[in-house]
Amino acid sequence: MPLLLLSAFMFLFPPLTIMADELSISANVDRSLIYQGESIILTVMVSGMDNPPEPDTSKIINCNIKYLGSQSESRHNITIVNGVVTKSGFSGRKFVYEITPEQTGPFITGPILLTANGQTLSQQGPTIDVVGIEKQNFVRISVEASRQSVMVDEPFEITLYILIRQMQGSYANADPIDPNNPPNLKIPYLNMQQPIPGLENPDVAGLLQKAFVNQSNMPGFSINDYKAQAGNLFFPQEIIAKFMFVRRLIQKDNQPFFEYTIKMKYVPQEEGSYIFGPVIFKGTIGISADPAGRMTGQPVFAVGPACTVRVVPPSEEDRPESYIGAIGSSLDATASLDAQICKVGDPLTLTLAISGDIRLNNIYPPTLNEQPNLTRNFKIYEDTIKTGGDNTTSKEFIYTIRPITAGTLEFPPINISYFNINERCYKTIQTQPIPIRADESEEIATDIIIETATNLTSKTDGINNPQVLPPAPIDINPAGAMPQNINPGKPHAAAVLFGPFLYLIAITSHALIKIRSRNAQKNFLRSTVTDSIKQIEHAGKISSSDPETARRILCSALKKYAGARFNTPESGLTPSDIHNLFKRDSINDNLTTGFLSVLERNFNAGFSHPARQQTGDLQSDCRASAQLIRDIEQAFRIKMQNKNNTGGFTALFLFLIAIPLCVYASAQNKFNEYEFAWNQANAQMASARTETDFMNAAQTYRNLVNAGVRNGRLFYNLGTACLMAGQYDEAITFLLRSERYTGTSWDIKRNMLIALARGDKNARVSLPWHRVPLFWHYQLSTPARTIITIAAFNIFWLMLIPAAFGLKKTLKSIQVLAVAVFVIFGSSSITSMHREDLDRKSEIIQKEIMNNISTQNTNP
């Protein structure tokens, strides 16, 4: 019986396989445009390692760099695919830097180098625009934070300082502001209608109400073009609203200034980087006033650089493995089982309830399998975790466990760690142990085991009971607001032409060298032919008087010509050697046979008795050999012309292959800022509870798409929103579009499977079978496949360069492989581009239909 149970256990829970990540590096910044003096936050993500070395940023020039620290971004989960347990996830670390450029103009945040695992990676880094600020000494603005980095629930203050130089004369104590022409302040974070997502915002309306100036003859500032009601009940009108804040006189650089301050208090609710500013001052200030009170004005444009507050997690130093992301002053945890008497192998429900003075929406379920005392007698399935609780006073995590040992047991205490914000350190608490009795189970024959436990989810093949599997979370990366063109751009077109252009240069250079060498050889050959014919004619004249000398001169002239023709030293040439040379560069057989016959006959005659040598034959050979040399030269000229024509046609044909790829290239889209709409949609998703809420979030994402923002992150979030709103077909459509931009991921496949399962109301679903053999098509993004296609195209052309020098056999296999990769990945990329074009046209049609419907409703 124990043996059978062991066999069944091994069948149900096979060995664990681990999927490794590829080492890579990426970088992004929090803004693409800043004013001189402002700082940006550069985030460098290293993927593929839990604890990589710090990247090298020493190559970034013309700036001040401050390292702000790093934090782990690794996450792992266990899934079961066709009965095979697989540990997958993401390994990586995020490094954060504060960079202050020293010069105006385009600033490149790179190169960034990483040396790890025996390899060096390089990342160019984004480019930002640094705008200069006009120098003046009348108005100074600064935005300061009480703390540069805080944790969730740790309040901080943002103070805006506006310094205006004091007027001279008897009106020095008056505000240097014209009541009838108030200067305007653009303060992005002082917005009553659009609070900053992720923060507990102050009462902006109340602050402005207290600072409101209700008298027209009193000075003040206009802020963000806010309006106020004036006039009377019958003739109301809107006027520019004026506000005045706390003022004091200070000395700055030995000059008197009036300082106006605006303080606001925020409480962070989510981690991230929050930008306050820049603040722009535009208007006229008073620099002096005459005794009658008439003010002399000075137009001023000033900018107050933005400041950034980072909401960061607690330090990773001394962080326990049982930390669940909780930050607060106290935490309570209780564990309970739905049954305390069972049999070995019976599924039990373990409920872990978390409460206390903490923010519940930031915590995540503890990894119980990493606590050895829990797995000694129990099997814990962490891939089927459910969540519960009201998310205001408590939160529940529900696990499925199975006892694997018989007897009176005790489910051990669970370690739960949180960061105590009052004591500024980690605290660990334990739940109470739970007694349980597990009886021996009935004997199980191995032949009745047909599949693994039904409460396990599959990673790629399907989902069992999709109701218990929540969708993967949305992506809040700011890159989701960046338009991305899936089609190749101008750099791709240049890359396509690189290979043919280099090949053209190579063959042109090679041709020039060959022409130069050929001309020299032709000149030498031409003079040799002339000399040889003259020698042959001389031999013919003396053939009667001195046949032996004539034959020697004839043979020498023929060998001299053959050596010059085939670029071979004539000394030591025999008729058989010359025969092999003619055979290698075959021409007219009759000419070759005649030439060799004359040479062999006279060459052999030199070794015979003089009495046997025939003078008449010698004269005939001299005449024939001179004509043969002329005919052979003519035959070689015809052969070279045909060869050159064929080579030119081949080169032209290959060059034309590049034209379709160049035509497909289009201009790259410039970056447009849509951060607010992106953050608004993410905030709606985070607070959504009903299908209507998710529909509203999906509509906000759609507005971004309609505005021209298309990228993988946006389509992924839009698909997830449609999934939560119950629009399963649309969810699958947008998730497929996300794959085209970023390549597939476990989050995309997970949400796609859930959409299929809920749409078909089927407990077991799977993705189409063809995704398995075409994994490379779905795994790689369309831009990545395009780059591979261009690389293969260029490799083919580059391999033609050495092939032109006689290395065809050694490089033929590489050329064939390059052509195969070009055809496979090229057709894959074009298919994805075509599908995306069809989806875009469908978007336009749907948008026009909705506009027509809206127009008909407003104009019945």
C-alpha positions in Angstrom: 0.0 0.0 0.0 2.7 2.6 0.8 4.3 1.8 -2.5 1.1 2.4 -4.4 0.5 5.7 -2.6 4.1 6.8 -3.4 3.5 5.9 -7.1 0.3 7.8 -7.2 1.9 10.8 -5.5 4.8 10.8 -8.0 2.3 10.6 -10.9 0.2 13.4 -9.5 3.1 15.7 -8.7 5.9 15.2 -11.2 9.3 16.9 -11.0 9.6 20.6 -11.0 11.0 22.4 -14.1 12.3 26.0 -13.9 12.2 28.4 -16.8 15.1 30.9 -17.0 15.0 34.5 -18.1 17.4 36.0 -20.6 19.6 38.8 -19.3 18.5 42.2 -20.7 18.6 45.9 -19.8 16.1 48.7 -20.4 15.8 52.3 -19.3 13.0 54.9 -19.1 12.6 58.4 -17.6 9.6 60.0 -15.9 9.5 63.0 -18.3 10.6 63.7 -21.9 10.8 67.5 -21.5 12.2 69.6 -18.7 13.4 73.1 -18.0 17.0 73.9 -17.2 17.7 73.2 -13.6 15.1 70.4 -13.3 16.0 66.8 -12.6 14.6 63.6 -14.1 14.3 60.2 -12.6 16.1 57.5 -14.7 14.9 54.0 -14.0 17.2 51.2 -15.3 15.6 47.7 -15.3 17.8 44.7 -15.4 15.9 41.5 -16.3 17.2 38.0 -16.0 19.0 38.3 -12.6 17.8 38.6 -9.0 20.8 40.5 -7.8 22.8 42.0 -10.8 25.6 44.4 -10.3 24.8 48.1 -10.5 24.9 49.4 -14.1 27.7 51.7 -15.2 26.3 55.3 -15.8 29.7 57.0 -16.0 29.4 57.4 -19.8 26.4 59.8 -19.3 28.0 63.2 -19.7 27.1 66.9 -19.1 25.0 66.2 -16.0 25.0 65.4 -12.3 24.0 61.9 -11.4 22.7 60.8 -8.0 22.1 57.1 -7.2 18.8 56.7 -5.4 18.9 53.0 -4.7 17.5 49.8 -6.2 14.7 47.3 -5.5 13.9 43.8 -6.6 11.2 43.4 -9.2 11.4 39.6 -9.2 8.2 37.6 -9.0 7.6 33.8 -9.4 4.7 31.5 -9.6 4.2 27.7 -10.0 1.8 26.3 -12.6 1.0 22.9 -14.0 1.1 22.2 -17.7 -0.2 18.8 -18.8 0.8 17.4 -15.4 4.3 18.9 -15.4 4.9 21.4 -12.5 6.7 24.5 -13.8 8.1 27.4 -11.9 8.0 30.5 -14.0 8.0 34.2 -13.5 10.3 37.2 -13.8 13.7 37.9 -12.2 15.0 41.5 -12.2 16.0 44.5 -10.3 15.2 48.2 -10.7 17.9 50.8 -10.3 16.9 54.5 -9.9 19.0 57.6 -10.5 18.3 61.3 -10.3 19.9 63.2 -13.2 20.2 66.9 -13.5 21.4 68.0 -17.0 23.9 70.9 -17.2 23.1 72.1 -20.7 20.1 72.9 -22.8 19.0 71.0 -25.9 18.6 67.3 -26.5 20.1 65.2 -23.6 20.8 61.5 -24.0 20.6 59.4 -20.9 23.2 56.9 -22.0 25.0 54.8 -22.8 24.3 52.6 -19.8 26.5 49.5 -19.5 26.0 46.3 -17.6 28.6 43.6 -17.1 27.3 40.4 -15.7 27.4 36.6 -16.4 30.5 37.1 -18.7 28.7 39.5 -21.1 28.4 43.3 -21.4 25.1 44.8 -22.4 24.6 48.4 -23.5 21.5 50.6 -23.4 21.4 53.9 -25.2 18.8 55.4 -22.9 15.9 57.8 -23.8 16.5 61.3 -25.1 14.9 64.3 -23.3 14.6 67.9 -24.3 16.1 70.5 -21.9 14.6 73.9 -22.4 16.5 77.0 -21.3 15.0 79.6 -18.9 15.3 83.3 -19.6 17.6 84.9 -17.0 16.0 87.7 -15.0 16.2 89.0 -11.4 12.7 90.1 -10.8 10.8 86.8 -10.1 12.1 83.6 -8.6 10.1 80.4 -8.2 10.9 77.2 -6.5 8.9 74.0 -5.7 10.2 72.1 -2.7 9.2 68.9 -1.0 9.6 68.2 2.7 11.0 64.8 1.8 12.4 63.5 -1.4 11.4 59.9 -0.8 8.6 58.5 1.5 6.8 55.3 2.0 3.1 54.5 1.6 1.0 56.4 4.3 3.9 58.6 5.2 2.7 62.2 4.6 4.8 64.9 3.0 4.4 68.6 2.1 4.9 70.5 -1.1 5.7 74.1 -0.8 5.6 76.6 -3.6 7.8 79.8 -3.1 7.1 82.8 -5.3 9.6 85.6 -4.8 9.0 89.0 -6.4 11.5 91.8 -6.0 10.3 94.7 -3.8 9.5 98.0 -5.4 11.5 101.1 -4.6 10.1 104.4 -3.1 7.2 105.2 -1.0 5.2 102.2 -2.2 7.8 99.7 -1.2 5.5 97.9 1.2 2.8 97.5 -1.5 2.5 94.2 -3.4 4.3 94.7 -6.8 1.3 93.4 -8.6 -1.2 95.4 -10.7 -4.7 94.6 -9.4 -6.1 95.1 -12.9 -3.5 92.9 -14.6 -2.7 90.0 -12.3 0.2 87.7 -13.4 -0.8 84.1 -14.2 0.5 81.0 -12.5 0.4 77.6 -14.2 0.5 75.1 -11.3 -0.2 71.6 -12.7 -0.8 69.9 -9.3 -3.2 72.7 -8.1 -6.2 71.3 -10.0 -9.6 71.0 -8.4 -11.0 68.6 -11.1 -8.1 66.2 -11.6 -6.5 65.0 -8.3 -3.2 63.2 -8.6 -3.8 59.4 -8.8 -2.0 57.4 -6.1 -2.1 60.2 -3.5 -4.5 61.3 -0.9 -4.9 64.9 -2.2 -5.5 68.0 -0.1 -8.6 70.1 -0.3 -7.6 72.2 -3.3 -11.0 73.9 -3.5 -10.9 74.8 0.1 -7.4 76.2 -0.1 -8.3 78.4 -3.1 -11.5 79.5 -1.4 -9.5 80.8 1.6 -7.0 82.6 -0.7 -9.7 84.1 -3.0 -9.6 87.9 -3.5 -13.1 89.2 -3.7 -12.3 92.9 -4.4 -11.3 94.1 -7.8 -9.0 96.8 -6.5 -6.9 94.3 -4.5 -3.8 92.6 -6.0 -3.5 88.9 -6.5 -2.4 86.0 -8.8 -4.5 84.2 -11.4 -4.0 80.5 -11.3 -4.6 77.9 -14.0 -7.1 80.3 -15.7 -9.7 79.8 -13.0 -12.8 82.0 -13.4 -15.1 83.8 -10.9 -18.7 84.9 -11.2 -19.3 88.7 -11.2 -22.1 91.1 -12.2 -25.6 90.6 -10.8 -28.4 88.1 -11.0 -29.7 89.4 -14.3 -26.3 90.2 -16.0 -23.8 87.6 -14.7 -20.4 87.5 -16.2 -17.1 85.6 -15.7 -13.9 87.3 -14.7 -10.4 86.1 -13.9 -10.2 84.8 -10.4 -7.5 86.3 -8.2 -5.8 84.7 -5.2 -3.4 86.0 -2.6 -1.3 83.9 -0.3 0.9 84.3 2.8 3.5 87.1 2.3 6.7 88.0 4.0 9.7 90.2 3.2 13.0 88.4 2.9 16.5 89.2 1.7 17.9 87.1 -1.2 21.3 87.8 -2.7 21.3 91.2 -0.8 18.1 92.3 -2.5 14.6 92.6 -0.9 11.9 90.2 -2.1 8.3 89.5 -1.2 7.9 85.8 -0.7 4.5 84.2 -1.3 4.1 80.6 -0.2 1.5 77.9 -1.0 1.8 74.7 1.2 -0.1 71.5 0.4 0.0 68.2 2.3 -0.2 64.8 0.6 -0.4 61.2 1.8 0.8 58.5 -0.6 -1.3 55.5 -1.2 0.6 53.8 -4.0 4.3 53.4 -4.8 5.7 55.4 -7.7 7.3 58.7 -8.7 5.1 61.8 -8.4 6.1 65.1 -10.2 5.0 68.5 -8.8 5.5 71.2 -11.4 7.0 72.9 -13.3 5.3 76.1 -12.2 5.2 78.9 -14.8 4.9 82.6 -14.0 3.8 84.9 -16.8 2.8 88.5 -16.4 3.8 92.0 -15.5 5.1 93.1 -12.1 5.7 96.5 -10.7 9.3 97.7 -10.3 8.5 101.2 -9.2 5.6 103.7 -8.6 5.4 107.5 -8.8 4.0 109.6 -6.0 0.5 109.4 -7.7 0.6 105.6 -7.4 1.1 104.9 -11.1 3.1 101.7 -11.4 6.0 101.1 -13.9 5.6 97.5 -15.1 8.1 94.9 -16.2 7.0 91.8 -18.2 8.4 88.6 -16.7 8.4 85.0 -17.7 9.8 82.7 -15.0 9.8 78.9 -14.5 10.0 77.1 -11.2 11.6 73.7 -11.8 9.5 70.7 -10.8 10.4 68.5 -7.9 9.9 64.7 -7.7 8.8 62.7 -4.6 9.4 59.0 -4.8 7.1 56.7 -2.9 9.3 53.7 -2.3 8.9 50.3 -0.6 10.8 49.7 2.7 14.5 48.9 2.4 15.4 45.4 1.2 18.1 45.2 3.9 17.0 42.7 6.6 13.7 42.1 4.8 12.3 38.7 5.9 11.1 36.1 3.3 7.7 36.3 4.9 7.2 40.0 4.1 3.8 40.6 2.3 4.2 44.2 1.3 2.3 45.6 4.3 3.2 48.9 5.8 1.6 50.3 9.0 1.7 50.5 12.7 0.2 47.1 13.6 -0.9 43.8 11.9 -3.0 40.9 13.0 -3.3 37.5 11.2 -5.5 34.5 11.9 -5.5 31.1 10.0 -8.4 28.6 9.9 -9.3 25.3 8.1 -12.7 24.3 6.8 -12.3 20.9 8.4 -10.0 19.4 11.1 -10.8 15.7 10.5 -10.0 14.3 7.1 -8.1 11.6 5.2 -4.7 11.8 3.7 -4.9 13.5 0.3 -8.3 15.2 1.0 -8.3 18.9 -0.2 -8.8 21.4 2.6 -9.4 25.1 2.5 -7.0 27.3 4.4 -8.1 30.9 5.1 -5.6 33.4 6.1 -7.2 36.7 7.3 -5.1 39.9 7.5 -6.2 43.0 9.4 -4.7 45.8 11.5 -3.6 49.4 11.1 -2.1 48.9 7.6 -3.1 49.7 4.0 -4.7 46.5 2.7 -4.7 47.2 -1.0 -0.9 46.9 -1.2 -0.4 43.5 0.4 0.1 40.3 -1.5 -0.4 36.6 -0.4 2.6 35.1 1.5 4.5 32.3 -0.2 3.7 29.4 2.1 5.9 26.9 0.3 9.0 28.9 1.3 8.3 28.1 5.0 9.6 24.6 5.5 7.7 23.9 8.7 4.4 24.2 6.6 5.3 21.7 3.9 6.6 19.0 6.2 3.2 17.3 6.4 1.1 19.3 3.9 1.0 19.9 0.2 0.2 23.6 -0.5 -1.2 24.7 -3.9 -0.3 28.4 -4.3 -1.4 28.7 -7.9 -5.1 28.5 -6.9 -5.1 31.3 -4.3 -8.4 33.2 -4.0 -8.8 36.6 -2.3 -11.6 37.7 0.0 -12.5 40.2 2.7 -13.9 43.7 2.4 -10.5 45.3 1.6 -11.3 48.0 4.1 -10.9 46.3 7.5 -9.5 42.9 6.5 -8.3 40.9 3.6 -8.4 37.1 3.1 -6.2 34.8 1.2 -7.7 31.3 0.6 -5.4 28.4 -0.2 -6.0 24.7 -1.0 -3.9 22.3 1.0 -3.7 18.5 1.3 -2.3 16.5 4.2 0.3 13.9 3.1 1.0 12.3 6.5 -1.5 10.3 8.5 -2.0 10.9 12.2 -2.8 13.6 14.7 -1.1 16.6 13.2 -0.8 20.3 13.7 -0.9 22.9 10.9 2.1 25.0 12.0 2.1 28.7 12.7 2.4 30.9 9.6 5.0 33.7 9.6 3.7 37.1 8.4 6.0 40.1 8.2 5.2 43.8 7.8 7.1 47.0 8.0 6.3 49.0 11.2 6.3 52.6 10.1 6.5 53.9 13.7 9.6 51.9 14.6 11.0 51.9 11.1 11.8 48.2 11.0 10.3 44.9 10.0 8.1 43.0 12.4 7.1 39.3 12.1 4.0 37.8 13.7 2.7 34.2 13.8 -0.7 32.7 13.5 -2.0 30.2 16.0 -1.3 26.5 15.1 -4.4 24.5 14.0 -4.8 20.9 15.2 -5.9 18.4 12.6 -6.4 14.6 12.3 -5.6 12.9 9.0 -6.8 9.2 8.7 -5.2 6.7 6.3 -6.9 6.9 2.9 -8.1 3.9 0.9 -5.7 2.0 -1.2 -5.5 3.4 -4.8 -4.6 1.3 -7.7 -2.3 3.1 -10.2 -4.4 2.0 -13.2 -7.4 4.1 -12.1 -5.4 7.4 -11.9 -6.3 9.1 -15.1 -5.1 12.7 -14.6 -3.8 15.2 -12.1 -5.9 16.9 -9.4 -8.8 18.9 -11.0 -8.2 22.0 -8.9 -4.8 22.8 -10.5 -4.5 25.4 -13.3 -2.6 24.9 -16.5 -0.2 27.5 -17.7 -0.6 27.1 -21.5 -2.9 24.2 -22.2 -6.0 25.3 -20.5 -7.8 26.5 -17.3 -9.8 24.5 -14.9 -12.6 26.4 -13.3 -11.7 29.9 -14.5 -13.8 31.5 -11.8 -11.1 30.8 -9.2 -8.3 32.3 -11.3 -8.3 36.1 -11.2 -6.9 38.0 -14.3 -3.3 39.1 -14.4 -2.9 42.7 -13.2 -2.6 45.7 -15.5 0.6 47.3 -16.5 1.1 50.9 -15.1 4.4 51.6 -16.8 4.4 55.2 -18.1 5.5 53.9 -21.4 1.8 52.9 -21.9 1.2 56.6 -22.9 3.8 56.5 -25.7 2.7 55.9 -29.2 4.5 53.1 -30.9 4.6 52.4 -34.7 4.5 48.7 -35.4 5.6 49.2 -39.0 9.3 49.7 -39.8 10.5 53.3 -39.8 13.3 55.3 -41.5 16.1 53.7 -39.4 14.9 50.3 -40.6 14.9 51.5 -44.2 18.5 52.6 -43.7 19.3 49.2 -42.2 17.8 47.4 -45.2 20.0 49.3 -47.6 23.1 48.8 -45.4 23.9 45.3 -46.8 23.4 46.0 -50.5 25.2 49.3 -50.1 28.2 47.7 -48.5 28.1 44.9 -51.1 28.0 47.6 -53.8 31.0 49.3 -52.4 32.9 46.0 -52.0 32.2 44.8 -55.6 32.9 48.3 -56.9 36.2 48.5 -55.1 37.0 44.9 -56.1 36.0 45.7 -59.7 38.3 48.8 -59.8 41.2 46.7 -58.4 40.5 44.0 -61.0 40.2 46.5 -63.8 43.5 48.1 -62.8 45.1 44.7 -62.6 43.4 43.6 -65.8 44.5 46.7 -67.6 48.1 46.1 -66.5 47.8 42.5 -67.6 46.2 43.5 -70.8 49.0 45.9 -71.6 51.5 43.2 -70.8 49.6 40.6 -72.8 49.2 42.9 -75.7 52.9 43.6 -75.9 53.7 39.9 -75.4 51.3 39.0 -78.3 53.0 41.5 -80.5 56.5 40.3 -79.6 55.5 36.6 -79.9 54.1 37.2 -83.4 57.2 39.1 -84.4 59.4 36.2 -83.1 57.2 33.7 -85.0 57.5 35.7 -88.2 61.3 35.9 -87.8 61.4 32.1 -87.2 59.5 31.6 -90.4 62.1 33.7 -92.4 65.0 31.7 -91.1 63.3 28.3 -91.2 65.0 27.4 -94.5 68.5 28.4 -93.5 68.5 27.5 -89.8 65.6 25.2 -89.0 66.9 24.3 -85.5 67.1 27.9 -84.4 63.7 28.6 -86.0 62.0 25.8 -84.0 63.6 27.0 -80.8 62.4 30.6 -81.4 58.9 29.3 -82.4 58.5 27.2 -79.2 59.9 30.0 -77.0 57.4 32.5 -78.6 54.4 30.1 -78.1 55.4 29.4 -74.4 55.9 33.1 -73.8 52.4 33.8 -75.1 50.9 31.0 -73.1 52.6 32.3 -69.9 51.4 35.8 -70.5 47.9 34.7 -71.4 47.4 32.6 -68.2 49.6 34.8 -66.0 52.1 31.9 -65.4 55.9 32.0 -65.5 56.9 30.7 -68.9 60.1 29.0 -67.6 59.6 25.3 -67.2 56.3 25.2 -69.1 55.7 22.0 -71.1 53.1 21.2 -73.7 51.1 19.2 -71.1 51.2 22.2 -68.7 49.9 24.5 -71.4 47.2 21.9 -72.2 46.0 22.0 -68.6 45.9 25.8 -68.7 43.7 25.9 -71.8 41.5 23.2 -70.3 40.9 25.3 -67.2 39.8 28.4 -69.2 38.1 26.5 -71.9 37.5 28.3 -75.3 37.1 27.0 -78.8 38.4 23.4 -78.9 39.7 23.7 -82.5 41.8 26.6 -81.6 43.2 24.9 -78.5 43.9 21.7 -80.5 45.7 23.6 -83.3 47.8 25.6 -80.9 48.9 22.5 -78.9 49.6 20.5 -82.0 52.0 23.1 -83.3 53.7 23.4 -79.9 54.0 19.7 -79.4 55.3 18.9 -82.9 58.0 21.5 -82.8 58.8 20.9 -79.1 59.3 17.1 -79.8 61.2 17.9 -83.1 63.9 19.5 -81.1 64.8 16.1 -79.6 64.9 14.3 -83.0 67.7 13.8 -85.5 68.2 16.9 -87.8 67.9 14.8 -90.9 64.3 13.9 -90.0 63.2 17.6 -89.5 61.1 18.9 -92.3 61.6 22.6 -93.3 58.3 22.9 -95.2 56.3 21.9 -92.1 58.2 24.4 -90.0 57.2 27.3 -92.3 53.6 26.2 -92.3 53.6 26.0 -88.5 55.0 29.5 -88.2 52.2 30.9 -90.4 49.5 28.9 -88.6 50.7 29.7 -85.0 50.6 33.5 -85.7 47.0 33.3 -86.9 46.1 30.9 -84.0 47.3 33.5 -81.4 45.2 36.2 -83.1 42.1 33.9 -83.1 42.6 32.7 -79.5 42.7 36.4 -78.3 39.5 37.1 -80.1 37.8 34.1 -78.5 38.9 35.3 -75.0 37.5 38.8 -75.6 34.1 37.4 -76.5 34.1 35.1 -73.4 34.9 38.0 -71.0 32.1 40.2 -72.4 29.5 37.4 -71.7 30.8 36.9 -68.2 30.7 40.6 -67.3 27.1 40.9 -68.6 25.9 37.9 -66.5 27.5 39.3 -63.3 26.0 42.7 -63.8 22.5 41.2 -64.3 22.9 39.1 -61.1 23.9 42.1 -59.0 21.0 44.2 -60.4 18.5 41.4 -59.6 19.7 41.0 -56.0 19.7 44.8 -55.4 16.1 45.0 -56.5 15.1 42.7 -53.5 15.7 45.6 -51.2 13.1 47.8 -52.8 9.9 46.3 -51.3 11.4 46.5 -47.8 12.3 50.2 -48.3 8.8 51.0 -49.6 7.2 49.4 -46.5 9.2 51.8 -44.2 7.3 54.8 -42.8 8.2 57.7 -40.5 8.5 57.0 -36.8 5.9 58.6 -34.7 7.1 61.3 -32.4 6.4 61.0 -28.6 3.2 62.7 -27.6 2.4 63.1 -23.9 -0.8 61.4 -22.8 0.3 60.6 -19.3 -2.7 62.0 -17.6 -5.3 59.9 -19.6 -3.1 56.9 -19.0 -2.8 57.5 -15.3 -6.6 58.2 -15.1 -7.5 54.9 -16.8 -5.1 53.0 -14.5 -6.7 54.7 -11.5 -10.1 53.8 -12.7 -9.0 50.2 -13.1 -7.5 50.1 -9.6 -10.8 51.4 -8.0 -13.2 49.5 -10.2 -15.6 47.0 -8.5 -18.4 46.5 -11.0 -18.7 45.8 -14.7 -19.8 49.4 -15.2 -16.7 50.7 -13.5 -14.5 48.5 -15.8 -16.5 49.7 -18.8 -15.6 53.3 -17.9 -11.9 52.4 -17.5 -12.0 50.6 -20.9 -13.5 53.7 -22.5 -10.7 55.9 -21.2 -8.2 53.5 -22.7 -10.2 53.6 -26.0 -9.9 57.4 -26.0 -6.1 57.0 -25.9 -6.3 54.6 -28.8 -8.6 56.9 -30.8 -6.1 59.7 -30.1 -3.4 57.7 -31.9 -1.6 56.1 -28.9 -1.0 52.5 -29.7 1.4 50.2 -27.9 1.4 46.8 -26.3 0.9 48.0 -22.7 -2.2 50.0 -23.7 -3.8 47.2 -25.6 -3.0 44.8 -22.7 -4.7 47.0 -20.2 -7.7 47.6 -22.6 -8.1 43.9 -23.1 -8.0 43.3 -19.3 -10.6 46.0 -18.8 -12.9 44.5 -21.4 -12.4 41.1 -19.8 -13.4 42.4 -16.4 -16.4 44.2 -18.0 -17.6 40.9 -19.6 -16.7 41.9 -23.2 -14.8 38.7 -23.9 -14.5 38.9 -27.7 -13.2 42.4 -27.6 -10.8 41.4 -24.7 -9.3 38.7 -26.9 -9.0 41.1 -29.9 -7.0 43.7 -27.8 -4.9 41.0 -26.1 -3.9 39.7 -29.6 -3.0 43.3 -30.6 -0.9 43.6 -27.5 1.0 40.4 -28.6 1.9 42.1 -31.9 3.6 45.0 -30.1 5.4 43.3 -27.2 5.3 39.6 -27.9 3.3 37.2 -25.8 3.7 36.9 -22.0 2.2 34.7 -19.3 0.0 37.6 -18.3 -1.4 38.0 -21.8 -2.0 34.2 -22.2 -3.5 34.0 -18.8 -6.1 36.7 -19.5 -6.7 35.3 -23.0 -7.5 31.9 -21.6 -9.8 33.4 -19.0 -11.7 35.3 -21.7 -12.1 32.2 -23.8 -13.2 30.2 -20.8 -15.8 32.8 -19.6 -17.0 33.5 -23.1 -17.6 29.9 -24.0 -18.7 29.0 -20.4 -16.4 26.1 -20.6 -14.4 24.9 -17.5 -11.5 23.7 -19.7 -10.2 25.7 -22.7 -7.0 26.0 -24.5 -5.3 28.3 -27.0 -5.2 27.3 -30.7 -2.8 24.4 -31.4 -0.9 26.3 -34.0 0.6 28.6 -31.4 2.9 25.7 -30.3 4.8 25.2 -33.6 4.6 29.0 -34.3 5.8 29.9 -30.8 8.5 32.2 -32.2 5.8 34.2 -34.0 3.8 34.9 -30.9 6.8 35.1 -28.5 8.6 37.8 -30.4 7.1 41.2 -31.0 6.6 42.5 -34.6 9.4 45.0 -34.3 11.8 42.3 -33.1 10.8 40.0 -36.0 11.3 42.9 -38.4 14.8 43.4 -37.0 15.6 39.7 -37.4 14.3 39.9 -41.0 16.5 42.9 -41.8 19.5 41.2 -40.1 19.1 38.1 -42.2 18.7 40.2 -45.4 21.9 42.0 -44.6 23.8 38.8 -43.7 22.8 37.4 -47.1 24.3 40.5 -48.8 27.4 40.5 -46.6 28.0 36.8 -47.5 28.1 37.8 -51.1 31.2 39.9 -50.5 33.6 37.0 -49.7 31.7 34.9 -52.2 32.9 37.3 -54.9 36.5 36.5 -53.8 36.1 32.8 -54.4 34.7 31.5 -51.0 31.4 30.4 -52.3 31.5 26.8 -51.0 32.3 27.8 -47.4 29.6 30.5 -47.2 26.8 28.9 -49.2 25.2 27.3 -46.1 25.1 30.6 -44.3 23.5 32.3 -47.3 20.8 29.5 -47.5 20.1 29.9 -43.8 19.9 33.7 -44.1 17.4 33.4 -47.0 15.3 30.9 -44.9 15.2 33.2 -41.9 14.4 36.2 -44.2 11.4 34.4 -45.7 10.1 33.0 -42.5 10.4 36.1 -40.3 9.6 38.5 -43.1 6.3 36.8 -43.9 5.6 36.7 -40.1 6.2 40.4 -39.7 4.2 41.4 -42.8 1.3 39.2 -41.6 1.3 41.0 -38.2 1.5 44.4 -39.9 -1.3 43.6 -42.2 -3.5 42.4 -39.3 -2.8 45.5 -37.4 -3.7 47.7 -40.4 -7.0 45.9 -40.7 -7.7 46.5 -37.0 -6.8 50.1 -37.3 -9.2 50.5 -40.3 -11.9 48.8 -38.2 -11.3 51.3 -35.4 -11.8 54.2 -37.8 -15.0 52.7 -39.2 -16.4 52.1 -35.7 -15.4 55.6 -34.6 -17.3 57.1 -37.7 -20.3 55.0 -36.9 -20.4 56.2 -33.3 -19.9 59.8 -34.4 -22.9 59.4 -36.8 -25.0 57.9 -34.1 -24.1 60.8 -31.7 -24.9 63.4 -34.4 -28.3 61.8 -35.1 -29.1 61.8 -31.4 -28.3 65.5 -31.0 -30.1 66.5 -34.2 -33.3 64.4 -34.3 
